[in-house]
């Protein structure tokens, strides 16, 4: 049985950063084939955290399209980002390193 406190748990820094990255354009600079980020494969690992910023490793698959609109392939992509955090721990912005 799940307690009420388990259902209202505060998201972790990784969860918050992943949610932010899934809706921003900054990590598209890590794509190498002019494709787009597959958010279903987006993974974040916090490497270092401070009160006002987080350093994280990011991995995802880049989706490559053919001219006819079919998926031609997927390319693994990775990089590091530095996220600025607000007072409540929310992500305020991201810099791709």
C-alpha positions in Angstrom: 0.0 0.0 0.0 1.3 3.5 -0.9 1.2 6.1 1.7 0.1 9.7 1.0 3.6 11.0 1.5 4.9 8.5 -1.2 2.4 9.9 -3.7 3.4 13.5 -3.1 7.1 13.0 -3.0 9.2 15.9 -4.3 10.8 15.2 -7.7 14.5 14.6 -7.6 17.0 16.9 -9.3 17.3 14.3 -12.1 13.6 14.2 -12.6 13.2 18.0 -12.7 16.2 18.3 -15.1 14.9 15.5 -17.4 11.4 17.2 -17.6 13.0 20.5 -18.4 15.3 19.0 -21.1 12.4 17.1 -22.7 10.8 20.5 -23.4 13.7 22.7 -24.3 15.8 23.2 -27.5 19.2 23.5 -25.9 20.3 19.8 -26.1 19.4 19.6 -29.8 23.0 21.1 -30.2 24.2 17.6 -29.2 22.6 16.1 -32.3 25.1 15.3 -35.0 22.9 14.4 -38.0 20.4 17.2 -38.1 17.8 15.0 -36.5 15.8 15.4 -33.3 16.0 14.3 -29.7 13.9 11.2 -28.8 12.6 12.2 -25.4 11.6 8.6 -24.7 15.4 7.7 -24.6 16.5 10.8 -22.7 18.5 10.0 -19.6 20.0 12.3 -17.0 22.7 11.5 -14.4 23.6 14.3 -11.9 27.4 14.4 -11.6 27.6 17.3 -9.2 25.1 19.5 -7.4 25.2 22.8 -5.5 22.4 25.0 -4.1 22.1 27.0 -7.3 23.3 24.7 -10.1 23.6 21.1 -11.2 26.2 19.5 -13.5 24.7 16.5 -15.4 25.5 13.9 -18.1 22.8 13.6 -20.7 22.3 10.7 -23.1 19.6 10.2 -25.8 19.0 8.8 -29.3 18.8 11.2 -32.2 16.1 10.3 -34.7 17.2 10.6 -38.3 14.5 11.0 -41.0 14.6 10.1 -44.7 13.2 12.6 -47.3 9.9 10.6 -47.5 9.3 11.1 -43.8 10.3 7.6 -42.7 12.8 7.0 -39.8 16.1 6.3 -41.4 17.9 5.5 -38.2 19.0 6.5 -34.7 22.3 7.8 -33.5 23.3 7.7 -29.8 24.2 11.2 -28.5 25.6 12.3 -25.2 27.0 15.4 -23.5 27.1 17.4 -20.3 24.9 20.3 -19.2 25.0 22.8 -16.4 21.5 23.8 -15.1 20.8 26.9 -13.1 18.3 26.3 -10.3 15.8 28.6 -8.6 15.3 28.9 -4.9 12.8 26.0 -4.9 15.0 23.7 -6.9 13.2 24.4 -10.2 15.4 24.5 -13.4 15.8 28.1 -14.6 18.0 27.5 -17.6 20.5 25.1 -19.2 24.0 25.5 -20.7 25.3 22.7 -22.9 29.0 22.2 -22.1 
